[in-house]
Amino acid sequence: MKVEAPVARYQRVKNHICERIERGEWQEGQRVPSEHELVRDLGVSRMTANRAVRELAAEGYLTRIQGVGTFVAESRVQSEVVQIRNIADEIAERGHRHRSDLRELAAVPASAAMAKIFGLASGAAVFHSLVVHYENDVPVQIEDRYVNPKTAPDYLSVDFTETTTNEYLVRVAPISRVRHVIEAVMPDKRVRKLLKMGESEPCLRLFRQVWSGDVPSSCAWLSHPAGMFRMVAEFAPARVLSFERPAPLKVARSR
């Protein structure tokens, strides 16, 4: 007898919402139950309800308007949806512990290249953050990110020890388009030091550029020890489903 794997609670909440949208019970533009109502009606935690609603908003099924409510997104079938996974969620799903070390968070003048990416004047202020992500106290990713103040004006006031930059940006600036460039590089001394890499170990680096609506929202260089990572992309017509990290490999590190 085939035994099906249990469905995570947040996924059950997502399925509950999607089923009602698909059946036409909730129409485009219609307000859906609040997180408080989902907690009450479905008997789940507030964290579970929040994750389900947040992910459905990122996937294009729902639209969240701060101070107003959450609504069924319009024309969701025709829109291209990109799912970008939160590294903290990936690590938690493997049963491991995530923590992050915020190294930099400040407004900086945009270089000519950065101004071009965001469509701003050279020297205009952009937000910059540098975060090192750890899995069970092993550094696995350096996130070097620049953010357009137009799409996330409160970025510098967020406590990124309580949430990740990805989670926050998906919430305040829903993703409409993504560009990925992946390359193998030899890291500089700073990257090697932060990731505790050996002298001859290559680095797998992903450049991610994100738009919210028609506005360039953020860009980031995500650096990983190449021996521990591979990038996997799964595609469906007109839709990018995921970029994910596989189960961690055991790699002997140079000291």
C-alpha angles and dihedrals in degrees: 000000000000114000115205120221114253116260116238115247094242089052090052089054090049090050091049091054096042093049091056092048092048092048090051095244088124113040130204110286093017118132114247126209115289122246088258090054092048090051090051098042100040100033095235132132123267089246091055093049091047093052093049094050093042093052093046089052090051090048092053100250097108137033119212120205113191113241092006110063146253122299139185106266118245122241091000093156092059097046124089111242125203121191115206113187122227110237092219090057092047092053093045091051089058089055092249133125122255127201133162134212113211106211101170136015119164148117111262135179112265115247117226090262094048092046089054092051092052098034092241134133115271108266094024114138119268128172120249130193133176117197132176113207121207132200111201088340093307113119108238106162141026111203112199104182139178121195133198108236089214092068100035109024094165095051095115093054096054119109101232091187087071099041136014123250088242093054092048096046094048088054099048100031110031112213119251101164138012135192120198128192117181124192142159113237140168105249124231122243094269094053092046090051096048093046094038091234129165123251095256099036115115125224127228108219128189120194111204124190117186134194128198108203103322094327123099101240109180146337130206142182109217112195124193136173101264094219091063101043146058126175117232122194125190120193138195126178109298091347134093107208106187153338108208144173117234125226109300117269123222106244127177108233126216113237 
